[in-house]
Structure formats: C-alpha cells, structure tokens
Amino acid sequence: MLRMLLGTSALLSLAVVVGFSPQDQEKPRREWHFSPQEDSARFARMNAEISEKIEDVKKSIVGAEDKPAAEVFKNLQMFKQLKAGQVPSIMETWSRSLGTSCQHCHVVDQWAKDDKPEKQIARDMVNMVGEINTNLLANIKNLNSKNPRIVCWTCHEGRIKPPRPPWAREFQRKD
C-alpha cells in the first residue's frame, strides 16, 4: 500500500528522514544532550526500567507462554500468531532499538490502552519495515545478500527519532 502511494524511491527516502518536521530541519540537532557520564547513567536507569517491566510481564504470563499471544494479551493487534512468551522479548528489543522505555508507547501496567499515539506509530513503522523487507529490498537486483533486511536499529540507532544524515537538507520540501 505504501509503495503504491509513494513509490519505491520515495518510501526509501521516507525511511531515512521520517519523523522530521520542517521546523526540525531548520534547527541544528545536537546528537548528545548529556555528557558521556550523564548519558551512561541515563541509559543504565532506562535499561534497568525496561528489564524490570519485561520481567513483570513475563511473570504475569507464567504458564501461558506457549498459548497464542492473542489469547493472553488484550488489544494485541500484531503478533497474534506468535506464542505469548515471545512478545515481551520483542517489546524489549524495540525499547532498546529506540533508546526509550516502555512508557514511550504504553500506559505502564495498562498495556492494552491505546492512549498514546506513539503506540500506533510503532505499529505503522513495523508495517513499513515489513513492506521494505518483503517487497522492496527483495526486488533490488544485485544486492550482495540472499535475504536483505532492515530492522528498527537500521535507522533509529538507539534514538526515538533517527539521526539526520548531513545530506538530509537536500530532501527538505520547498513548499
């Protein structure tokens, strides 16, 4: 669907600059807002929080890990066919790939709620990654890979918004 609307090259460009408004493009971005020591401490706290919440979720599904995820989790719109025990690990990977905690997308301990728009953005981004991996990369000839693929980290590199490459201003809309 995205490919039909945008075209292949536009979709791949979108994957690079997604998440930036024109105002973002005009302001220089600082990649690091903290000293290395502060940044290290912040990531340590965040990783501890993620680990704690993931363990809480795993404990809440003890005995149901092998059931279909849709039977165990409420309002699950993705991964329904997976085993419930696989979902916490996927969520943990996403949190670490975006450099954020569970509360970025979820109302903590009320996981089924859709109160935060970031939750739907994450769902849409996963669909985009699937489209790129399944349909777009598979059709690029002469790639030196039998199964080329991207993951969240490919663009995000541990940040909520992907870092803007130096040449991104070339793609800024001139409306």
N, C-alpha and C positions, 0 to 999 in steps of 0.2 A: 504494500500500500504506500509506504513512504517513498519507495523507489519510483512508483508511478507518478506521485505528486511532485517530487523534487528532481528526479533523475539521479543517476549514479554519482556523477562528479559532485553535484550539489549536496547529496547525502554524505559523502565522504568529507566534504568541507564542513558540513554541519557537525560531524563528529569531532572535528578539530576545534571549532570556535563556539560550540554550543554553550549556552549559559552566560554569554556576554551581551549586555545591552549596549547601545551606543554610548551611554554615559561611562560604562566600564572601559570602552575603547579609548575614550578621551583622557582618562586618568592613568598615570603610570601606576603599575601594580608592583607592590613590594611582595616578593616571594616569601620573605621571612619577617614576621611581625614580632618575633621574640628573639632573645639571644639564644645561642645554642643550648645553654644550660636550662633556660626557661622552656624552650621548645622540647627538650628531652624530658623535663619534668611533666609538662603538659601531656605529651604522648604517653608517658608512663601511667599517669592518672586515667587517661582515656582508655588505655589498654586494660587496666585493672577493672574499670567500669564495664567495659564490653565483656570481659571474661566472667565477671560476676553475674551479669544479666543472662548471658548464654547458659551458664551453669544453672541459674534459676529456671530457665525454660526447659532445659534438659531434665531437671528434677521433676518438673510439673508433668512431664510426659512419660515418666518411668513406667514400663510395662506396655506402653503403646507405641514404642519406637518403630515397630515393624508394620503398624497399621498404615493405610493410606493417609497422607498428610491432611487431605480434605475432611477425613473423619475425626481428626484430632484437633486441628486448628480452626477457629471461627474466621469467617470472611477471608479465607485463603483464595486468592484469585490466580495464583501462579503455583506451579509445582504440586498440583493436586494429585498427580500420578506418582509422586515420589513417596518414599517412606517418611513418616513423621520425624524420625530420628535424623534425617538428612537436612531438614530445614534450618535448625539452629546453626549448623556449620556454614550453610550458605549465607545466612544473615551475618555471621561473624566475618566471613570473607568480604562481604560488601562493606561493612563498617570499616574494616581495616583498609580496604582499597580506596575509600573516600576520606580516610583520616578523620572520621567522626564517630560519635557514639549512637546507640540505638535511638535516643530521643530526637535525633535529627529528623527521622521519618515517622517514628511511633510515639504514641502516648504510652509511656512506660507502664508496664503491668496492666495495660488495657490495649493489648496488641491488635485486636480486631478493629479498633476505631480507625476511621478514615479522616480524622480531623485535620491532618497536616497535608498540604498539597505536595510536599516532598515525597510522600508515600506513593502517590500516583505518578510523579515524575520518575521515581525509581522503576516502577512497573513499565512505564513507557520507554525508559532507557534500556531496560533488559530486552524489550521487544526490538528496539533499534539494533542492539548488539546481535540479537538472533538474526535479524534481516541482513545485517552486514556479513556475518559469518556464513549463513546458509546460502544466501543468494548473490551477494555482491563479490566477496572475496573468492568464492568458488568459481566465478566466471572470469576472473582476471587471468589471462594466459601468461605463461612463462614465469610464474612465481616459483621461487625455489623452495616450495613447501607442498607436501601432499595434502595437508589439511590446515591451510592458513586460518588463523582466528585472532580475534581481539578479545580482550576482557576489560572490565571496568578500569583496571590499573593502566591499560594502554594509554588512555587519555588523561585520567584523573591523577595518576601518580601520587595517591595518598592525600588528595585535596578535594574539597567539595566541588569547587569549580576547577576545571582543568587549567593548568597554567597556559597563558597565552604565549605562543611562539613569537619570536621577534618579527616575523614577516606577517603577522596576523592583520596589521593595519591595511595591508593590500586588499583584504577581503571585506573591509568595512563598507557598509552600504552608504551610498552617496545621495540619499533621498532628499 
